[in-house]
Amino acid sequence: QVQLVESGGGLVQTGGSLRLSCAVSGRTFSSRSMGWFRQAPGKEREFVSVISWSSGSTSYADSVKGRFTISRDNGKTTVYLQMNGLKPEDTAVYYCAASSYVLSRLSSEYGYWGQGTQVTVSS
C-alpha cells in the first residue's frame, strides 16, 4: 500500500556529495517516520537517519552526523538524504523506509522499504 522509490545513487570520490531522493506514494497516512538505512556487503543493515513525517524532527547515526542531512518536501511526497563529505565507508546500498513509529532507529519497526540505490565512494 506504500511505495518507495529511491534515486540519486552513484559513484563519487572521497569528499564528494550526493543527494538521494525517495518518492513516496500510496497510503502513507499511517506512516509516522521516514528513514534511511544502508547495507554494505558482508555487513548488517544499519540505521542512517530518520525524519518525523509530520513535525520534521530528525535523528542521525553518529557515523553520519554533521555530514548527512535528511529532509522532506512540503507536500510530503519526497524524502531526501543530502550526503556531504562522503567517505569510502559510506559505500553501501541505501534504502528508504516508512515506519508507523516516531523517529524509530530500528529496522524491524519499518514496514515498507524501497528497492535500494547503490552509493559507491572511491578513494
Phi, psi and omega per residue, in radians:
Q1 nan -0.352 3.073
V2 -2.067 2.234 3.134
Q3 -1.999 2.336 -3.135
L4 -2.237 2.250 -3.124
V5 -2.264 2.004 3.136
E6 -1.517 2.682 3.036
S7 -2.734 2.909 3.067
G8 1.816 -0.093 3.115
G9 -1.224 2.927 -3.139
G10 2.955 -2.907 -3.131
L11 -1.874 2.184 3.114
V12 -2.378 2.825 3.084
Q13 -1.520 2.800 3.081
T14 -0.935 2.311 -3.116
G15 1.595 -0.135 -3.128
G16 -1.387 -3.108 -3.090
S17 -2.304 2.649 3.021
L18 -2.532 2.646 3.004
R19 -2.138 2.044 3.087
L20 -1.574 2.517 3.098
S21 -2.148 2.577 3.081
C22 -2.296 1.916 3.101
A23 -1.441 2.223 -3.063
V24 -1.933 2.278 3.107
S25 -2.535 2.972 -3.128
G26 1.612 -2.757 -3.098
R27 -1.512 1.605 -3.077
T28 -1.729 0.087 -3.049
F29 -1.105 -0.447 -3.139
S30 -1.559 -0.135 3.134
S31 -1.387 2.326 -3.137
R32 -1.912 -0.450 -3.122
S33 -2.451 2.640 3.012
M34 -2.111 2.248 -3.068
G35 -2.196 2.805 3.013
W36 -2.050 2.294 3.051
F37 -2.188 2.852 3.087
R38 -2.496 2.688 3.140
Q39 -2.486 2.106 3.080
A40 -1.696 2.727 3.121
P41 -0.965 2.276 3.126
G42 1.386 0.036 -3.133
K43 -2.094 2.774 3.076
E44 -1.335 2.718 3.062
R45 -1.137 2.322 -3.081
E46 -2.173 2.617 3.110
F47 -1.222 2.437 3.101
V48 -2.011 -0.975 -3.078
S49 -2.848 2.781 3.112
V50 -2.576 2.605 3.094
I51 -2.319 2.401 3.020
S52 -1.205 2.190 -3.061
W53 -1.114 -0.493 -3.092
S54 -1.679 -0.842 -3.040
S55 -1.564 -0.439 -3.080
G56 1.500 0.028 3.078
S57 -1.070 2.554 -3.034
T58 -2.279 2.833 3.059
S59 -2.580 2.588 -3.076
Y60 -2.361 2.608 2.961
A61 -1.197 2.574 -3.116
D62 -1.022 -0.556 -3.073
S63 -1.190 -0.350 -3.099
V64 -2.060 -0.099 -3.101
K65 -1.038 2.287 -3.112
G66 1.587 -0.250 3.137
R67 -1.979 -0.632 -3.106
F68 -1.843 2.606 3.083
T69 -2.374 2.194 3.094
I70 -1.751 2.524 -3.138
S71 -2.710 2.946 3.074
R72 -2.348 2.745 3.102
D73 -1.491 2.946 -3.066
N74 -1.130 -0.562 -3.134
G75 -1.453 -0.043 3.130
K76 1.005 0.686 3.090
T77 -1.861 -0.221 -3.073
T78 -2.526 2.433 3.001
V79 -2.046 2.481 -3.058
Y80 -2.108 2.715 2.978
L81 -2.327 1.806 3.079
Q82 -1.482 2.129 -3.071
M83 -2.034 2.018 3.110
N84 -2.042 2.798 3.127
G85 0.968 0.788 -3.054
L86 -1.120 2.526 -3.136
K87 -2.136 2.738 3.102
P88 -0.955 -0.584 3.135
E89 -1.220 -0.134 3.038
D90 -1.441 -0.151 -3.141
T91 -1.068 2.168 -3.104
A92 -3.132 2.981 2.919
V93 -1.524 2.203 -3.107
Y94 -1.773 2.302 -3.099
Y95 -2.062 2.401 2.973
C96 -1.648 2.495 -3.104
A97 -2.563 2.701 3.135
A98 -2.070 2.414 -3.098
S99 -2.264 2.589 3.040
S100 -1.502 -0.036 3.111
Y101 -1.775 2.698 -3.103
V102 -1.524 2.142 3.065
L103 0.919 0.709 3.109
S104 -1.253 2.489 3.068
R105 -1.922 0.128 -3.068
L106 -1.840 2.180 -3.131
S107 -1.067 -0.522 -3.123
S108 -1.190 -0.278 -3.135
E109 -1.709 0.180 3.066
Y110 -1.886 2.168 -3.045
G111 -1.656 -0.312 -3.108
Y112 -2.289 2.442 -3.078
W113 -2.363 2.552 3.014
G114 -1.423 -3.117 -3.093
Q115 -1.444 -0.249 3.136
G116 1.632 2.635 3.064
T117 -2.380 2.362 -3.039
Q118 -1.408 2.281 3.009
V119 -2.085 2.139 3.139
T120 -2.164 2.193 -3.138
V121 -1.995 2.040 -3.111
S122 -1.615 2.615 3.120
S123 -1.813 nan nan
